Amino acid sequence: MGWAEIGVIAVVAMLVFGPERLPELARQAGGFVRTVKQMADNAKNDLGREIGQDLSGLQLRDLDPREAVRRTFLDEPARTSVAAKAVAARSLRPGEKPPFDAEAT
């Protein structure tokens, strides 16, 4: 969200609520955001206490599955180490036969 969007929102709020009610609404919105943040921190601390870990450094972005996949597979250091290990573990030497398990088929 850029400055242009914030400006448009401010102008619309000024037209809808009027300049005399706008400071009180901004104060209420700030209090609401502060209360929600405090509730989220309390819930995170309670969860950490229940599972026995310190979750103070936990960010919501860390819980996003897309972020976990990106960190695991797409980050350069992780990709080179994981991919290199996987290729080294799977590659066969020249003339070597692949493993075969008769009971698996």
N, C-alpha and C positions, 0 to 999 in steps of 0.2 A: 504494500500500500504506500503510495507516494504522497508527496505534498499536494499534488493536484486533487487527488481523491479526498484527502483530509479537508482541504479547502472547500470542496463541493459539499461534503457532509456538514461542515460548519455553517455554510450559507443556508443549506436546507433546514438545519436545526434552528437557525436564527429566524427563518421565515415561519416555521411551524410553531415553535414554542415562544418566540419573542425574546428580545434581549433582556427583559427583566427576570424571566424564569430560567434562562440558560445557565447562569452560574450555579444555581442550586441543583439543576439536573446534572451538571458536570461533577459537582461534589458528590452527589448520590452515586453516579456511575463509578467514580474513583473508589468510593467506599465499597461498592459491590465487587469490583475487581479485586480489591485488597482482601475482602472476606473470602472470595472464591480461592484465591491463591493460598490463604492461610488454611482453608479447609483441605486443599490438595496436599499441602505440606504435612498437615496432621495425619491425613490418610496414609501418606507415604511412610511416615514415621511409625504409625501403628502397624502397617504391613511389614516393615523391616523388623520391628520388635517381635512380631508373631513368627516370622520365618528365621529369625536369629541372624540377620545380616544388616550391615549399615547401608542404607539406601540413600544417604544424603547426597551422593554425587550422581544419582540416577536422573537421567533426563527422559522426557517423554519420547524424544526422538530415538532413544536407544531401544524402545519397545516396538517401534515400527518394523514390521517384517521386511519391508522393502529396504530399510536401512541395514538390517542384519544381513540380507542377501548381498547388498552392495559391499558391505565391510568384508564379508567372507569371500566373495568371488571376484569382485571388480577392483578392489584396492590393489595397487601395484605390488607392494611387498607381500601381501597375502597371496596374490595370484601366482607370483613367481615361486614362492615356497610350496604352496599346496599343489600347483600344477606340476612343478618339477618332481615332487615326491610321487605324485600319481603316475606320471609318465615313466619314471624310473621303476616303479613297482610293477607296471604292466608290460613294459617292453620286453620282448624276447630277443635273445642273442641270435645271430645268424645260424640257421640250421636247427634251432631248438624247437621242439614240438610244444604246442600249447597244452596246458593241463586239461585233463579230461576226467570227468567223474561219471561213471556209468550209472550210479544210483541217482544222479540228479536229473537224468533225462527220462 
